[in-house]
Amino acid sequence: MRKFLVIIMLSLILSGSAYANPESIKKDGFVIPTNKWKDKIKIDENFQVNSPKDKIIIIFNHGSDVNDVKSKKCTWIRDLRNMAQLAGDKINGKEIMVYTHCQGQLEGDLGAKLGKIGMWMKKWEGPYPGTSKMDRRVEGNLDVINKFVKMGVPKKQIFMSGHSCGGWATLRLTAKYMEEVGGGISLMPACFWNLSKKFKVKKNGYEKAMEKFHKKYPGMAQWRQDQINLIKEGNAPVLIFTHPMDPYEGLTSDWMDDVPNFKRVVISEKKTVNGKKCNLAGSDWEGPVKDFHVINFADCFMHYHPLIKEYIASRL
């Protein structure tokens, strides 16, 4: 009887998970343009660009719920809804195309060695051995960029973009390979756990929080700092969006203000943007935003679309 109950409970959990995430997208392709925020998103898997010199390509990189190991997940419809609003728009007579790039199958050398939570163990003190998943994400994006260039798309009309770990990958790529793209648009960049919330940055302050982070997870903390140093040295002209209520890097992003070419936009200090409440995809497509790490997926974030297009125009 007990075994039967366990089976029933597992079935409910699995079916519940499937129902909770019915919109997962695990493929590369162009986001079909839409003018309605609530429209379902469709992906065109054909890697074709007609009249490439008249196109602006935004490569969108998804976030991740794991750091250095493989994931079965890539992105969801809600993640791409705002990008679908930009697709089809024109800047200086050139049409925007948004390409979603799935990299969940990638794995870093440390992740392969220690497993899913290995790098979060105190015993790992670094330095990172070999090639990380983040490095492989950067390399993968370079491959896609080169394919677009071979098609005839000018480099200055290709923009790297991404959310969370994808936003961090955007900072990494532009820092080292800015000459390969027109620019970068980083949305809530983060890839090192929910630092703001976990280490109570708001209550304890940044320095004490980071001191605790370095003491508890020395390898991970130093790895993060090494990447920040690389990004700072790159001094790439990128557009970055953060929110102080983001539990990940919301209150640990002030270092970005020290990079001269960065244009960092603090989305809001509140739960609204420009006085508008922020709604996110829910069962009725109108659920309120509760996790501000994903506020860039909300309808209120469209307030910043003109700024994004202004940035792109400045880089053409």
Secondary structure, DSSP 4 states (H G I P E B T S, - for coil): -HHHHHHHHHHHHHHHHHHH-TTEE-S-EEEPP-S-TTSPP-EE-----SSGGGEEEEEEE---SSSSS--S--EEHHHHHHHHHHTT-EETTEEEEEEEE--TT---HHHHHH-TTGGGSTT------S--HHHHHHHHHHHHHHHHHHHT--GGGEEEEEETHHHHHHHHHHHHHGGGSSEEEEES---S--HHHHTTHHHH-HHHHHHHHHHH-HHHHHHHHHHHHHHHHH---EEEEE-TT-TTTTTS-GGGGGSTT-EEEE--SSSEETTEEPEE--TTS-EEP--GGGGGGSGGGGGGHHHHHHHHHHH-
